[in-house]
């Protein structure tokens, strides 16, 4: 089975660029009520997934909630690039299942590393629910 059947294309996915500031990222995530958001570079390549945890750590490590610093500092300074490795568009469904167990969404890239969209855990779960059938219960 092709994992692309689950993909939400890049054009429909909110994301930020690697030139965004911490404050811009925080505002976008807050507006959309996201706990995480993909980060894309100027060439369209996937850089990583910025999480609320990354931003919390940024402010806590700084010792204050200084919004002036957040307007200046890049998301690249706080981004944990090891958090959510992307899937290749050609990866197997088994690889997808393993990744959605760990993350609410999984980024998908093409052969060049360019971001092409995300796959939501919710969509995979809905697909799997279609195979689930309740077994009749024995009545006593």
C-alpha positions in Angstrom: 0.0 0.0 0.0 1.3 3.5 -0.9 1.5 5.9 2.1 0.7 8.8 -0.2 -3.0 7.9 0.1 -2.9 9.5 3.6 -0.9 12.7 2.7 -2.1 16.2 3.3 -0.2 18.2 0.6 2.2 21.0 1.5 -0.2 23.6 0.1 -2.7 22.7 2.8 -0.3 22.5 5.7 0.6 25.4 7.9 4.4 25.6 8.3 7.1 28.1 9.1 10.4 28.9 7.3 13.9 28.5 8.7 14.1 32.3 8.7 11.2 32.7 11.1 11.8 34.1 14.5 10.8 32.3 17.7 8.1 34.9 18.2 6.7 34.4 14.7 6.6 30.7 15.2 5.0 31.0 18.6 2.3 33.3 17.2 1.5 31.0 14.3 1.4 28.0 16.5 -0.8 29.8 19.0 -3.2 31.1 16.3 -3.7 27.6 14.8 -3.6 25.9 18.2 -0.7 23.7 17.1 1.6 21.8 19.5 4.1 21.3 16.7 4.7 22.8 13.2 7.0 21.8 10.3 10.0 24.0 9.5 10.9 24.4 5.8 14.0 26.1 4.3 14.0 28.5 1.3 14.5 25.6 -1.2 11.4 23.8 0.2 13.5 21.2 2.1 12.3 19.8 5.4 14.4 21.1 8.3 12.6 19.8 11.3 9.5 20.0 13.4 9.3 22.8 16.0 7.4 21.9 19.2 6.0 23.8 22.1 8.6 22.0 24.2 11.4 23.6 22.1 9.9 27.1 22.7 9.3 26.5 26.4 12.9 25.3 26.8 14.1 28.5 24.9 12.3 30.7 27.4 13.2 28.7 30.5 16.9 28.5 29.5 16.9 32.2 28.9 15.6 32.8 32.4 12.7 35.0 31.3 9.9 35.3 28.8 11.6 38.1 26.9 9.6 38.7 23.7 12.2 41.2 22.4 14.8 38.3 22.3 12.2 36.1 20.7 11.7 38.7 17.9 15.4 38.5 17.2 16.3 34.8 17.6 15.8 32.3 14.8 13.8 29.1 15.2 16.9 27.3 14.1 18.5 28.2 17.5 15.8 26.3 19.4 14.8 23.5 16.9 15.5 19.9 17.8 16.2 18.5 14.4 16.3 14.9 15.7 12.7 15.0 17.0 10.7 14.0 13.9 12.6 12.4 11.0 10.6 12.6 7.8 9.3 9.7 5.8 10.3 9.2 2.2 7.3 9.2 -0.1 8.3 5.7 -1.1 8.5 4.3 2.5 6.4 1.3 3.4 3.1 1.4 5.3 4.9 -0.5 8.1 7.3 2.4 8.5 4.4 4.8 8.6 2.6 2.8 11.3 5.8 2.8 13.4 6.2 6.6 13.1 2.5 7.5 13.8 2.8 5.6 17.1 5.3 8.2 18.2 4.0 11.4 16.7 0.7 13.1 15.9 1.9 13.8 12.4 4.7 12.6 10.3 6.4 14.9 7.7 6.9 13.4 4.2 9.6 14.3 1.8 10.5 13.4 -1.8 13.8 12.0 -3.1 15.5 15.5 -2.9 14.4 16.0 0.7 11.8 18.5 -0.3 8.8 18.7 2.0 5.6 17.4 0.2 3.2 17.2 3.1 2.2 15.5 6.3 0.4 12.4 7.4 -1.8 12.7 10.5 -2.1 9.9 13.0 -5.8 10.5 13.0 -6.1 9.7 9.3 -4.2 6.4 9.7 -6.3 5.5 12.7 -9.5 6.2 10.8 -8.3 4.0 8.0 -7.5 1.2 10.4 -10.9 1.5 12.1 -12.5 0.7 8.8 -11.1 -2.9 9.1 -12.3 -3.3 12.7 -15.6 -5.2 13.1 -17.1 -5.9 16.4 -17.5 -9.5 17.1 -20.9 -10.5 18.4 -21.0 -10.9 22.1 -22.5 -14.1 23.6 -25.5 -13.3 25.7 -26.0 -15.3 28.8 
